[in-house]
Amino acid sequence: MAKVLIFYQYYCTPKGSWGTRYYEFSRRWAAAGHDVTVVTSIYDKSDLVPRGFVTRFDIEGARIVAMNLVLSNKHGALRRMWTFLLFSLLSCWYALTLPADVVVASSGPITVGVPGLLACWLRGKPLVFEVRDLWPAGAIETGMLRAPWAIAVAKWFEKLCYRNASTVVALSPGMAEGVTRVWPDAKVVTIPNAADLDLFHPGLAVPEAIRAAAAGKFVVLYAGTLGRANGTLELVDIASELVRREARDVEIVVIGDGAERARMETLARERGLGNLRFLGKLPKTEVAAWHAVAAITLCLFKPYPVLATCSPNKLFDSLAAGRPVVNNTDGWMRDMLDRTGSGVSYHAGDAREAADRVLALRDDPVRRAAMSTAARDTAAREFARDRLAIEFAEAFPR
């Protein structure tokens, strides 16, 4: 059994409203006998409540060290960069002092590579570098990183992380390909985000208030970040197209928060859209209940090639809930939905095509039921958390 030290800035349990990858993995690793410590910060979608600058929690066998550095997708780029850098610098203390047989640095932000590299270089600890987003490719494609010198430094640091890692964990096949393009000698394993088969379930008992709110509606659910990369302004256009087609029974329910939410709500009011409901951030338990009453779900991103490599929590939640997914990305997600029969895709930005997909599924309950079964089966067969936690632990250097 190993002492596992993890640097990850977005730790959250199901009581929060964010992905629970490291909550799920760390408690499973602890139950298997590993000694697990997670060094994290305070994400505004997390349920961690700090009691000082550094708060220590014991969560189902894993030690959580949380620094009171608040992260939010609503923060501007400079503030977020400062938070990332400060976390990485302060984490160096833990990289040099906490017991560890293996160090896991989970990026983004890629700055978590700093404590990981320090533990590798100065203490000889093997580094597992996890790529949850391809960076700086994403920042370059979306225009967030433009200065030639900054791009050069970012690419140098990315290569440094891959070159020094004993293992690189990628969250999708597209990310794995992105890593090997940068460093062909990298030892890469693909371990996607996972499906919570217990929390999300087609037969979940739903609170009466949620069931009543969904009564008589064909609920199309979007549950995820409303950020600049997510293409969520497209939801307003889809809702407008459904109104134009007089699809009065269809309601788009939006769960989540982010930089685009205010603009979305303003546009919805200006267009008089009564078929677009914003619920804000909700605990994962309530998100699961909304999945149970939804007919289908939406998985959206802006049409940048790098975003087609994403491994979004909302996709795996939908599969676990047995809900057909309407997706607007190319790449591995489209391929997987086609291969498994778990959903359909359309071209990003095409609200008419999106409405076509939604209404076709509304009008074909037999096909929808088959997709629902396929989605749950796919979640259990390919993305179960128990199996993926074991695969990840097997990637720890011995």
Phi, psi and omega in degrees: 000149188245152167273115187249120179249122187241133173248116185204125190272357190236032184300138183204147173255175179299348176286342177269194183232044181220173179297147187244028185309309185278338168297312183293314181291315185295321180289328177289320177295320178296318179296331179279355176110357177285151176263109192244130173232130177246123174261123188218182175234192183252105176275143185289352175259000179275165178262000180291131180245111183287150177246006180180195180290323175237124179238134179252131179239151169246110185241103177051048173094347179256139176274130179244121177252109187248120175270137184281065173246108190277129177249142175207141175292346178279344180290151177291167185300318183293319180294320180295317179298320178296317179297317179299313182294318181296318177300315183295322180291315179293329180292341179301327177301314180289327178297330182267344188240332184281144178299140180199137167259333178214143180244130177249124174245116186256115184246134031261167354289154183293345179297344175294348175294338182298304178296326178298315179293323180297316178297325179292311186285314188270337181243356179070024181275134177295140185250128168255115182256119182260132180253103177267341174213140175286118180226134016267008183307316181296316181294326179288313182297322183274358177084006180285334180239113188235327184296129181305320181293322180293321178296318180297315179296317181298316180294323177298315182291321177303312180297323179299317180295314181295320184293327184267353181280135172294323178218140171250124177261122178251145184270359176202161176301323179296322177293320178300318178295322178296323179294312184290337173295324181280317182222091186301336182274000182296139172272105188247133170238143181259117177229097186290172167301159192242161179265130177272094186285347179269314182286319180258125185203140180300329182260023183299138174291125187251132175305145184300325181298320179288319178298319180294322181294333182264355186300134176077005182244146167270097189277123173253117190254131166243119180232101182176187181292141176256062185255177185294330181277348190273350178067028188282345172299337177299332178299323179294319179293321178295317178299320179297319180294323178293323175296317179301327180271004178059038176274074190290339182274351183267128177232130175267119179257126184247118176248126179139178182213169179156183187297334183269354188298313182301317179295320178298314182293323177297313179298320180298320178293315181298326181268358179063041184274107177271000183256017180233111185247128180255123181253352181073198179285137177226151173300154182302330180297320178285326175300319179297321179294322178292326174299322183292332179262351179285153175270317179215168178232163179243139175233108189237143169214159172291154190278050171270136182307322183296330181286343175289349178269358185298160177231072192283139178304322184299330177295314184287327174298318181295316179298315180298325180282355181068044181242129177301141183254131171256115193241147179243014180258159168267189175085207192294328181293314176301315181298317182294317180296320177295314184297319185267348184072027184267356182180187180226165182229159173218172182277129182307136178089353182261089183295327179294315178295321178299315178297322176303314182296316181297311184289327176298320178288323176301320187271002181228077183297332179293313177297320180298319179295321178295320178294322179299314178297317180296322180297311180296319179297320179296317179301315183289323185280321190248337191229024180292136185295322181302313182292316182291328176296321178293317179300319180295314181298327178291342177277351176296132177298138180266000000 
